[in-house]
């Protein structure tokens, strides 16, 4: 439901944002570190894009880094260890960019579900 209590795709987009940001940061919007005007979205936005790995769950980074290397090696891709980190970082930036885009304050500024 949107702020006006009506069902809309813009409310669904906002909920999707909550899910993306929560899953990848392992933080909830109700976390004690977010109070007043400082929100989960603001925390991620301040790190975006250069320091995005600072807000990503560390366990996810460790697990994903080894899985990215293994997955690409299994498919015959030749990625060096340092390049796999670049690929992972680019993917994380795209995911968090989607989360930030879906969470703009005004529903009319949020990306649509088809995007």
MMTF fields as JSON, N, C-alpha, C and O atoms, coordinates in Angstrom:
{
  "mmtfVersion": "1.0.0",
  "mmtfProducer": "UNKNOWN",
  "numBonds": 459,
  "numAtoms": 460,
  "numGroups": 115,
  "numChains": 1,
  "numModels": 1,
  "chainsPerModel": [1],
  "groupsPerChain": [115],
  "chainIdList": ["A"],
  "bondAtomList": [4, 2, 8, 6, 12, 10, 16, 14, 20, 18, 24, 22, 28, 26, 32, 30, 36, 34, 40, 38, 44, 42, 48, 46, 52, 50, 56, 54, 60, 58, 64, 62, 68, 66, 72, 70, 76, 74, 80, 78, 84, 82, 88, 86, 92, 90, 96, 94, 100, 98, 104, 102, 108, 106, 112, 110, 116, 114, 120, 118, 124, 122, 128, 126, 132, 130, 136, 134, 140, 138, 144, 142, 148, 146, 152, 150, 156, 154, 160, 158, 164, 162, 168, 166, 172, 170, 176, 174, 180, 178, 184, 182, 188, 186, 192, 190, 196, 194, 200, 198, 204, 202, 208, 206, 212, 210, 216, 214, 220, 218, 224, 222, 228, 226, 232, 230, 236, 234, 240, 238, 244, 242, 248, 246, 252, 250, 256, 254, 260, 258, 264, 262, 268, 266, 272, 270, 276, 274, 280, 278, 284, 282, 288, 286, 292, 290, 296, 294, 300, 298, 304, 302, 308, 306, 312, 310, 316, 314, 320, 318, 324, 322, 328, 326, 332, 330, 336, 334, 340, 338, 344, 342, 348, 346, 352, 350, 356, 354, 360, 358, 364, 362, 368, 366, 372, 370, 376, 374, 380, 378, 384, 382, 388, 386, 392, 390, 396, 394, 400, 398, 404, 402, 408, 406, 412, 410, 416, 414, 420, 418, 424, 422, 428, 426, 432, 430, 436, 434, 440, 438, 444, 442, 448, 446, 452, 450, 456, 454],
  "bondOrderList": [1, 1, 1, 1, 1, 1, 1, 1, 1, 1, 1, 1, 1, 1, 1, 1, 1, 1, 1, 1, 1, 1, 1, 1, 1, 1, 1, 1, 1, 1, 1, 1, 1, 1, 1, 1, 1, 1, 1, 1, 1, 1, 1, 1, 1, 1, 1, 1, 1, 1, 1, 1, 1, 1, 1, 1, 1, 1, 1, 1, 1, 1, 1, 1, 1, 1, 1, 1, 1, 1, 1, 1, 1, 1, 1, 1, 1, 1, 1, 1, 1, 1, 1, 1, 1, 1, 1, 1, 1, 1, 1, 1, 1, 1, 1, 1, 1, 1, 1, 1, 1, 1, 1, 1, 1, 1, 1, 1, 1, 1, 1, 1, 1, 1],
  "groupList": [{"groupName": "UNK", "atomNameList": ["N", "CA", "C", "O"], "elementList": ["N", "C", "C", "O"], "formalChargeList": [0, 0, 0, 0], "bondAtomList": [1, 0, 2, 1, 3, 2], "bondOrderList": [1, 1, 2], "singleLetterCode": "X", "chemCompType": "L-PEPTIDE LINKING"}],
  "groupTypeList": [0, 0, 0, 0, 0, 0, 0, 0, 0, 0, 0, 0, 0, 0, 0, 0, 0, 0, 0, 0, 0, 0, 0, 0, 0, 0, 0, 0, 0, 0, 0, 0, 0, 0, 0, 0, 0, 0, 0, 0, 0, 0, 0, 0, 0, 0, 0, 0, 0, 0, 0, 0, 0, 0, 0, 0, 0, 0, 0, 0, 0, 0, 0, 0, 0, 0, 0, 0, 0, 0, 0, 0, 0, 0, 0, 0, 0, 0, 0, 0, 0, 0, 0, 0, 0, 0, 0, 0, 0, 0, 0, 0, 0, 0, 0, 0, 0, 0, 0, 0, 0, 0, 0, 0, 0, 0, 0, 0, 0, 0, 0, 0, 0, 0, 0],
  "groupIdList": [1, 2, 3, 4, 5, 6, 7, 8, 9, 10, 11, 12, 13, 14, 15, 16, 17, 18, 19, 20, 21, 22, 23, 24, 25, 26, 27, 28, 29, 30, 31, 32, 33, 34, 35, 36, 37, 38, 39, 40, 41, 42, 43, 44, 45, 46, 47, 48, 49, 50, 51, 52, 53, 54, 55, 56, 57, 58, 59, 60, 61, 62, 63, 64, 65, 66, 67, 68, 69, 70, 71, 72, 73, 74, 75, 76, 77, 78, 79, 80, 81, 82, 83, 84, 85, 86, 87, 88, 89, 90, 91, 92, 93, 94, 95, 96, 97, 98, 99, 100, 101, 102, 103, 104, 105, 106, 107, 108, 109, 110, 111, 112, 113, 114, 115],
  "secStructList": [7, 7, 6, 6, 1, 7, 7, 7, 2, 2, 2, 2, 2, 2, 2, 2, 2, 2, 2, 2, 2, 2, 2, 2, 2, 7, 7, 7, 6, 6, 7, 6, 6, 7, 7, 6, 6, 7, 7, 2, 2, 2, 2, 2, 2, 2, 2, 6, 6, 6, 6, 4, 4, 4, 6, 1, 7, 2, 2, 2, 2, 2, 2, 2, 2, 2, 2, 2, 2, 2, 2, 2, 2, 2, 6, 6, 7, 7, 7, 7, 2, 2, 2, 2, 2, 2, 2, 2, 2, 2, 2, 2, 2, 2, 2, 2, 2, 2, 2, 2, 2, 2, 6, 7, 1, 1, 4, 4, 4, 1, 7, 7, 6, 6, 7],
  "xCoordList": [0.829, 0.0, 0.868, 1.914, 0.423, 1.131, 0.826, 0.057, 1.418, 1.23, -0.229, -0.684, -0.962, -2.361, -3.276, -4.498, -2.688, -3.484, -4.049, -4.936, -3.55, -4.033, -2.972, -1.771, -3.441, -2.546, -2.072, -2.869, -0.763, -0.231, 1.067, 1.721, 1.432, 2.701, 3.865, 4.936, 3.686, 4.748, 5.027, 6.174, 3.998, 4.191, 4.919, 5.766, 4.594, 5.292, 6.769, 7.629, 7.06, 8.437, 9.185, 10.332, 8.539, 9.168, 9.437, 10.501, 8.504, 8.684, 9.824, 10.576, 9.95, 11.04, 12.372, 13.339, 12.415, 13.622, 13.991, 15.153, 13.009, 13.266, 13.911, 14.893, 13.358, 13.879, 15.317, 16.178, 15.587, 16.95, 17.949, 18.988, 17.633, 18.579, 18.772, 19.892, 17.698, 17.813, 18.647, 19.522, 18.391, 19.095, 20.588, 21.413, 20.935, 22.341, 23.132, 24.358, 22.466, 23.187, 23.069, 23.841, 22.098, 21.78, 21.398, 21.688, 20.753, 20.25, 18.785, 18.352, 18.032, 16.623, 16.455, 17.271, 15.414, 15.172, 14.947, 15.102, 14.585, 14.339, 15.576, 15.497, 16.727, 17.985, 18.236, 17.919, 18.801, 19.013, 19.95, 19.915, 20.784, 21.682, 20.95, 21.493, 19.727, 18.937, 17.868, 16.953, 18.008, 17.015, 16.849, 17.735, 15.721, 15.462, 15.49, 14.761, 16.344, 16.439, 17.433, 17.477, 18.234, 19.226, 18.582, 18.19, 18.478, 17.754, 18.677, 19.816, 18.166, 18.884, 19.222, 20.343, 18.26, 18.485, 19.599, 20.453, 19.591, 20.614, 22.003, 22.987, 22.073, 23.337, 23.92, 25.113, 23.071, 23.523, 23.879, 24.892, 23.053, 23.291, 24.623, 25.318, 24.982, 26.251, 27.454, 28.517, 27.295, 28.385, 28.406, 29.378, 27.36, 27.184, 27.952, 27.919, 28.638, 28.975, 30.368, 30.669, 31.214, 32.623, 32.881, 33.803, 32.09, 32.33, 31.198, 30.903, 30.574, 29.401, 29.737, 28.884, 30.938, 31.306, 31.338, 31.319, 31.385, 31.361, 29.994, 29.901, 28.938, 27.588, 27.029, 25.975, 27.719, 27.272, 27.66, 28.735, 26.785, 27.044, 28.369, 28.555, 29.28, 30.592, 30.545, 31.373, 29.596, 29.461, 29.09, 29.558, 28.264, 27.849, 29.033, 29.193, 29.855, 31.027, 32.002, 32.513, 32.268, 33.202, 32.682, 33.41, 31.429, 30.829, 30.721, 31.059, 30.254, 30.048, 31.352, 31.409, 32.403, 33.671, 34.2, 34.668, 34.132, 34.621, 33.683, 34.139, 32.375, 31.416, 31.543, 31.4, 31.812, 31.974, 33.159, 33.065, 34.266, 35.45, 35.143, 35.472, 34.516, 34.203, 33.235, 33.425, 32.199, 31.185, 31.809, 31.56, 32.619, 33.239, 34.242, 34.352, 34.968, 35.928, 35.192, 35.655, 34.053, 33.275, 32.732, 32.561, 32.461, 31.933, 33.034, 32.747, 34.271, 35.374, 35.836, 36.665, 35.316, 35.761, 37.093, 37.287, 37.993, 39.299, 39.325, 39.628, 39.009, 39.045, 40.124, 40.184, 40.956, 41.932, 41.211, 40.131, 41.789, 41.185, 40.824, 39.731, 41.726, 41.436, 40.339, 39.608, 40.197, 39.123, 37.766, 36.755, 37.727, 36.45, 35.883, 34.667, 36.759, 36.309, 35.692, 34.719, 36.257, 35.713, 34.337, 33.419, 34.187, 32.898, 31.87, 30.747, 32.25, 31.346, 30.945, 29.769, 31.91, 31.611, 30.65, 29.74, 30.84, 29.94, 28.516, 27.544, 28.407, 27.08, 26.425, 25.233, 27.195, 26.66, 26.214, 25.18, 26.988, 26.616, 25.292, 24.429, 25.121, 23.861, 22.68, 21.602, 22.886, 21.809, 21.432, 20.25, 22.42, 22.128, 21.569, 20.773, 21.984, 21.419, 19.923, 19.127, 19.554, 18.134, 17.405, 16.322, 17.993, 17.39, 17.208, 16.17, 18.201, 18.107, 17.077, 16.329, 17.041, 16.096, 14.649, 13.751, 14.442, 13.095, 12.631, 11.448, 13.548, 13.199, 13.157, 13.2, 13.074, 12.969, 11.718, 10.712, 11.796, 10.717, 9.379, 8.359, 9.384, 8.148, 7.887, 8.754, 6.721, 6.404, 6.561, 6.91, 6.312, 6.418, 7.865, 8.112, 8.831, 10.239, 10.814, 11.927, 10.085, 10.578, 10.49, 9.612, 11.427, 11.372, 10.137, 9.625, 9.671, 8.507, 8.894, 10.072, 7.913, 8.17, 8.731, 9.483, 8.382, 8.863, 10.333, 11.018, 10.813, 12.205, 13.042, 14.265],
  "yCoordList": [-1.188, 0.0, 1.245, 1.295, 2.227, 3.497, 4.325, 3.903, 5.496, 6.375, 6.79, 7.052, 6.851, 7.243, 6.052, 6.202, 4.868, 3.686, 3.01, 2.162, 3.372, 2.787, 1.836, 2.084, 0.759, -0.187, 0.431, 0.96, 0.356, 0.879, 0.178, -0.395, 0.23, -0.372, 0.426, -0.137, 1.712, 2.532, 2.086, 2.122, 1.67, 1.128, -0.205, -0.502, -1.008, -2.281, -2.045, -2.778, -1.029, -0.686, -0.292, -0.693, 0.489, 0.915, -0.301, -0.387, -1.226, -2.443, -3.285, -3.894, -3.318, -4.048, -3.434, -4.152, -2.125, -1.421, -1.849, -2.14, -1.889, -2.286, -3.67, -3.903, -4.567, -5.928, -5.94, -6.583, -5.247, -5.21, -4.66, -5.269, -3.518, -2.892, -3.73, -3.846, -4.313, -5.154, -6.399, -6.737, -7.08, -8.324, -8.075, -8.821, -7.055, -6.844, -6.113, -6.224, -5.366, -4.694, -5.451, -5.22, -6.353, -7.098, -6.142, -6.389, -5.067, -4.083, -3.829, -3.907, -3.53, -3.191, -1.686, -1.022, -1.144, 0.296, 0.704, 1.873, -0.254, 0.018, -0.199, -0.112, -0.482, -0.675, 0.544, 1.671, 0.316, 1.404, 2.49, 3.614, 2.182, 3.201, 4.188, 5.239, 3.852, 4.757, 5.411, 4.754, 6.707, 7.428, 8.832, 9.358, 9.419, 10.766, 10.809, 10.08, 11.674, 11.842, 10.886, 10.781, 10.184, 9.266, 7.902, 7.238, 7.492, 6.271, 5.258, 5.566, 4.062, 3.018, 3.513, 3.328, 4.138, 4.649, 5.685, 5.667, 6.586, 7.624, 7.019, 7.46, 6.009, 5.339, 4.716, 4.848, 4.039, 3.422, 4.504, 4.395, 5.539, 6.615, 7.312, 7.687, 7.486, 8.148, 7.306, 7.851, 5.997, 5.108, 4.861, 4.319, 5.248, 4.938, 5.913, 7.112, 5.471, 4.109, 3.685, 2.492, 4.641, 4.332, 3.455, 2.639, 3.613, 2.856, 1.861, 1.548, 1.372, 0.504, -0.755, -1.272, -1.243, -2.453, -2.194, -3.142, -0.927, -0.593, -0.839, -1.022, -0.846, -1.044, -2.431, -2.799, -3.194, -4.55, -5.482, -5.348, -6.417, -7.406, -8.115, -8.68, -8.086, -8.69, -10.177, -10.683, -10.893, -12.321, -12.577, -13.538, -11.727, -11.848, -11.603, -12.292, -10.626, -10.333, -11.497, -11.859, -12.089, -13.218, -14.397, -14.976, -14.748, -15.894, -15.623, -16.482, -14.44, -14.12, -14.059, -14.484, -13.543, -13.417, -14.785, -14.939, -15.769, -17.096, -17.766, -18.501, -17.523, -18.117, -17.516, -18.225, -16.205, -15.561, -16.184, -16.504, -16.36, -16.952, -18.377, -18.759, -19.164, -20.556, -20.642, -21.459, -19.808, -19.829, -19.503, -20.197, -18.447, -18.064, -19.11, -19.371, -19.706, -20.746, -21.956, -22.569, -22.3, -23.448, -23.216, -24.164, -21.961, -21.654, -21.378, -21.03, -21.531, -21.339, -19.903, -19.594, -19.014, -17.624, -17.534, -18.146, -16.781, -16.613, -15.274, -14.24, -15.308, -14.095, -14.248, -15.266, -13.272, -13.279, -12.904, -12.314, -13.235, -12.952, -11.473, -11.152, -10.57, -9.152, -8.68, -7.751, -9.284, -8.908, -9.382, -8.727, -10.508, -10.996, -10.024, -9.859, -9.381, -8.362, -7.179, -6.593, -6.825, -5.724, -6.094, -5.275, -7.317, -7.781, -7.776, -7.306, -8.29, -8.32, -6.912, -6.655, -5.992, -4.619, -3.972, -3.249, -4.224, -3.666, -4.2, -3.459, -5.486, -6.073, -5.463, -5.153, -5.292, -4.704, -3.263, -2.839, -2.517, -1.131, -1.107, -0.28, -2.004, -2.049, -2.42, -1.837, -3.381, -3.804, -2.673, -2.39, -2.035, -0.967, 0.272, 1.014, 0.489, 1.589, 1.361, 2.297, 0.116, -0.229, 0.038, 0.623, -0.387, -0.147, 1.335, 1.746, 2.132, 3.577, 4.218, 5.103, 3.773, 4.323, 4.016, 4.831, 2.845, 2.434, 3.134, 3.083, 3.787, 4.324, 5.84, 6.422, 6.463, 7.926, 8.331, 7.621, 9.467, 9.892, 10.025, 9.53, 10.679, 10.873, 9.65, 9.267, 9.037, 7.865, 8.106, 7.183, 9.316, 9.613, 9.595, 9.48, 9.708, 9.684, 8.268, 8.056, 7.315, 5.937, 5.27, 5.574, 4.345, 3.588, 2.694, 2.349, 2.327, 1.449, -0.01, -0.354, -0.87, -2.295, -2.91, -3.883, -2.365, -2.906, -2.58, -3.271, -1.547, -1.157, -2.086, -1.95],
  "zCoordList": [0.0, 0.0, 0.0, 0.647, -0.724, -0.752, 0.474, 1.337, 0.558, 1.709, 1.863, 2.976, 0.76, 0.805, 1.093, 1.121, 1.307, 1.6, 0.367, 0.477, -0.803, -2.056, -2.617, -2.508, -3.213, -3.869, -5.177, -5.952, -5.414, -6.674, -7.007, -6.136, -8.28, -8.676, -8.104, -7.875, -7.868, -7.275, -5.842, -5.397, -5.122, -3.777, -3.855, -3.012, -4.864, -5.07, -5.37, -4.881, -6.166, -6.502, -5.228, -5.028, -4.377, -3.128, -2.235, -1.621, -2.157, -1.363, -1.913, -1.153, -3.234, -3.868, -3.439, -3.183, -3.362, -2.923, -1.52, -1.237, -0.645, 0.737, 0.744, 1.448, -0.031, -0.093, -0.604, -0.003, -1.693, -2.248, -1.242, -0.989, -0.677, 0.244, 1.502, 2.0, 2.02, 3.214, 2.949, 3.747, 1.849, 1.543, 1.345, 1.871, 0.608, 0.28, 1.358, 1.391, 2.24, 3.325, 4.644, 5.574, 4.712, 5.932, 7.064, 8.235, 6.691, 7.643, 7.35, 6.2, 8.378, 8.222, 8.342, 8.982, 7.738, 7.873, 9.334, 9.688, 10.166, 11.586, 12.447, 13.672, 11.82, 12.549, 13.431, 13.049, 14.602, 15.558, 15.039, 15.539, 14.051, 13.505, 12.588, 12.247, 12.194, 11.359, 12.229, 12.726, 12.396, 13.183, 12.627, 11.952, 12.914, 12.411, 10.902, 10.229, 10.377, 8.928, 8.28, 7.055, 9.089, 8.521, 8.315, 9.274, 7.052, 6.689, 6.019, 5.671, 5.851, 5.123, 3.723, 3.251, 3.064, 1.715, 1.694, 0.807, 2.666, 2.723, 2.957, 2.363, 3.825, 4.112, 2.846, 2.572, 2.08, 0.83, -0.194, -0.884, -0.291, -1.262, -1.008, -1.952, 0.26, 0.583, 0.159, -0.137, 0.13, -0.278, -1.786, -2.311, -2.473, -3.884, -4.762, -4.483, -5.8, -6.176, -5.703, -5.667, -5.342, -5.096, -3.869, -3.878, -2.83, -1.598, -1.329, -0.175, -2.382, -2.217, -1.422, -0.7, -1.539, -0.787, 0.716, 1.501, 1.133, 2.558, 3.19, 4.403, 2.386, 2.935, 2.64, 3.16, 1.817, 1.492, 2.634, 3.218, 2.943, 3.983, 3.702, 2.624, 4.659, 4.496, 4.215, 3.458, 4.807, 4.548, 3.09, 2.48, 2.553, 1.159, 0.231, -0.776, 0.571, -0.255, -0.273, -1.333, 0.885, 0.947, 0.142, -0.664, 0.358, -0.327, -1.82, -2.634, -2.181, -3.591, -4.352, -5.506, -3.737, -4.422, -4.848, -5.976, -3.97, -4.34, -5.334, -6.21, -5.213, -6.146, -7.533, -8.528, -7.617, -8.926, -9.644, -10.829, -8.947, -9.56, -10.003, -11.126, -9.133, -9.464, -10.638, -11.539, -10.635, -11.686, -13.041, -14.027, -13.087, -14.354, -14.82, -16.018, -13.897, -14.266, -14.835, -15.797, -14.247, -14.717, -16.121, -16.888, -16.459, -17.785, -18.804, -19.949, -18.401, -19.331, -19.455, -20.311, -18.614, -18.641, -17.923, -16.872, -18.484, -17.853, -17.134, -17.729, -15.864, -15.052, -14.004, -13.316, -13.879, -12.808, -11.515, -11.554, -10.4, -9.103, -8.955, -8.488, -9.346, -9.172, -10.115, -9.772, -11.29, -12.21, -11.708, -11.962, -11.001, -10.486, -9.462, -9.366, -8.699, -7.747, -8.471, -7.997, -9.621, -10.42, -10.953, -10.92, -11.441, -11.947, -10.823, -11.005, -9.675, -8.525, -8.122, -7.868, -8.06, -7.684, -8.674, -8.268, -9.971, -10.984, -10.811, -10.953, -10.504, -10.266, -9.036, -9.051, -7.981, -6.751, -6.981, -6.464, -7.749, -8.062, -8.821, -8.527, -9.796, -10.562, -9.662, -9.775, -8.779, -7.87, -6.925, -6.732, -6.342, -5.391, -6.103, -5.528, -7.338, -8.121, -8.336, -8.266, -8.595, -8.73, -7.419, -7.416, -6.31, -5.004, -4.72, -4.201, -5.053, -4.826, -5.753, -5.339, -6.998, -7.96, -7.572, -7.783, -7.008, -6.608, -5.339, -5.001, -4.636, -3.327, -3.261, -2.177, -4.391, -4.364, -3.597, -3.601, -2.947, -2.06, -2.786, -2.307, -3.912, -4.668, -5.55, -6.337, -5.435, -6.259, -7.755, -8.491, -8.212, -9.645, -10.124, -11.325, -9.204, -9.565, -9.562, -10.043, -9.036, -8.963, -10.319, -11.126, -10.557, -11.805, -11.795, -10.73, -12.953, -13.066, -12.931, -13.023, -12.714, -12.563, -13.852, -13.79, -14.994, -16.266, -16.486, -17.239, -15.843, -15.99, -15.18, -15.15]
}
